[in-house]
Amino acid sequence: MADKIKLVQGDTRPALVCTLSDENTGDPITLNGATVYLKFRQVGATVLTGTLTGTISNAAGGEVVFYWAQDPTILDGPAGDYEGEIEIVFGDGTIQTVYDPLKFKIREDF
């Protein structure tokens, strides 16, 4: 994903909807029994700003939704560039991380 997702400090909407697919085949990653996380941090930081647990909206289609309202302070940091890493923990305990991080731009609220 080359574009940055633009957000405003302190907002709790809109939800972030992601469709996860296998990079080699293009097929959706089946999310039955999985838990999906979005780890969020400022670019260049080593400490996470927060982690959201996704709501799987279509397990067979690889669709997951992240709600900023789940952690109302996650977008309270300084304006600037942020990144998000999506991690899938499957029911058998195996982990798959989406290779390319999501890119975000946060601006100050008026």
Secondary structure, 3 states (H helix, E strand, C coil): CCCCEEEECCCCCCCEEEECECCCCCCECCCCCCEEEEEEEECCCCCCCEEEECEEEECCCCEEEECHHHCCCCCCCCCEEEEEEEEEECCCCCEEECCCCEEEEEECCC
